[in-house]
Amino acid sequence: MRLLGAAALSALVFASLPHVAIGAPGGPSADAKVLDLANLDTTCKPCDDFFQFATGGWEKKNPIPPGYARWGTSAVLAAQNRVVLTSILEDAAKVTNAPPGSDTQKLGAFYRGCMDEAGIEKAGTTPIDPMLAAIDGITSVPALVEEVGKLNVVGVDVGLNFGAAPDTKDSSKQIARVRLGGIGLPDRDYYFKDGARFDAIRAAYRTYVSTQLENFGEPHAAALTDADAVIGLETAIAKAIPPREEMRDPATSYHPTRVADLAKLAPHVPWAAYFATYHAPAFTLVNVEVPAYVTAYDGLLASTPLSTWKAYLRYKVADSYADVDALPKRFADATFAFFSTTLAGVKEQLPRSQRCTSWADALLRDVLGRAYVEKTFPPAAKARAQALVDNLQSVLHDDIATLDWMSAPTKERAQEKLAAYTKKIGYPDKWVDFSKLTITEKYTNDLIAVYRFQTDREATRIGTATDRTAFEMTPSTVNAYYNPPVNEIVFPAGILQPPYFNPNADDAVNYGAIGSVIGHEMTHGFDDQGRQFDGKGNLSDWWTPADAAAFKKRAQCIVDEYSALEPFPGVHANGVNLQGEAIADLGGLTIAYKAFERTPQAKAHKMIDGYTPEQRFFLSFAQVWRNSQTEAAIRQQAMTNPHPVARLRVIGTLSNMPEFRAAFHCAAGTAMVRADSCQIW
Ligand SMILES: [Zn+2]
């Protein structure tokens, strides 16, 4: 699902207490399963390729299942979590007399509606016919823009998107914002890159767009002509979207504009009528994230024939609702063939029950999340994770105090920021109230209702104080994040379980795994983007010029390192785009290691299964990144994702660390020892 409105979070994956031992009471456990040595490939030397050494045995035994583009620790755990979610939904679906509006009624009705494949097939396009009729009835540019707003409200991104977000320079309050979007390919660059591979992707995309138009009954030749016009329009929109490298700078997307001045920026947009489609409260200031984009979009409203816009809107409705399995099979098959198979190398669709579970999680969020937490995440687990997070925060505090490249005034501000972190563990303190959402078992209508509910929630935030209890990921998510405008680190219950976090494992294993994850999110607050925000979450420069220069020099070391790496032979990594994640990987593992050194296990130097505590720490880190990806998925990730592929995260990070070299006795000149090592924290 390509959901609208995702915040700009610094997450862990695709997708974020000194002296406190977190192992089982009674000391380290020798349970081989907490660090399965059968996952190793001992035919490879650890100093030659530690990723292969630590995960090669696993990879050999675990081919990518046909329903996946990537398979590894996080995908396996996400699949396990989904089994729990499915059982909750199936139980709810069996209850036919649940009180109307109760969580059980909502979950059961949503799931029954989504699973009713025959009913969806039989209904055809009837549930979305009102949208198609409205599009068909457009006769002017102002009417077109109103329809753009109305479609956006029900989950269709057609390029001009509206909502609310914390004011970048005063994050205590929410302001209106106009966001960009509207392209169907995964990134703007897909429209412009040369080469046979991109030509082939664009040809497949043309087939996809025309197929969806044909699925509405348009004759083949007309659908192809329309597809060309639609892709022409999308290409013009893509041209107005700044490249990812530019969008990394938070200032690129901060342009508070008086509503009265919007007409100068985009004279063809009837702004008042457009905002009215969202039922937005009155406001006078709006953050136009990229003004040049809005001006370009405005120009396209005037210069592109209405017939092209209408084809584009129709296609986008098909694309959006096929993506969540709300349309007959012919629509879903086209979506799967292009997005999953062509772009990501997936061979088979997952069973409908698993897809419906994912949609329920993504859309009913807290309603399903609360049931998940009740089943899986007891208060004791939360307390244990909380202690570990506090522990790492304290180690990072000590680390900042001893940095030789940062002066005292900047250190003071950094410590202020670190101390101000909000730490969220497992699930939100305050669950979102879904009582106003009505779910009826008519799946498409239910989707429309959920989209409206979420859009309304966002629009009504305009002008209010920022809610610092919000949880941007659902509790079952195997991921974590740092969110700069609210200066918080968040760890959903979904990741706080083995092999990331294992109460029965020794400290080396837990610090190498979940410890490095916590450190990762914590140091995101000080990466190339995070460091530009202060402890209140406001964009504000708190660095002395000399300290900022020293940081940039160190960040450049990471940029250079990753620019030279290849996620796939012949594919170049983009060091500029990867730097935030790579900085957080190196900082996170460094902090986790320092925290581990304070544990009794590290001090006791006792071997387990032939490995020292330090070696187990690094093995555990590498093993949570065990992962196989299709070639197509690797190529797509390199183009669209700020995270390096798993293999590079392990090799790129460890080859900078003297602690790793010492643990495995890696000599200078071996592949895992980088001559010009980078170090920040
Ligand atoms: Zn991250």
Residues whose N, C-alpha, C, O or C-beta is under 5 A from the ligand:
A	BS01	ZN	S10 A11 L12 S16 E581 A584
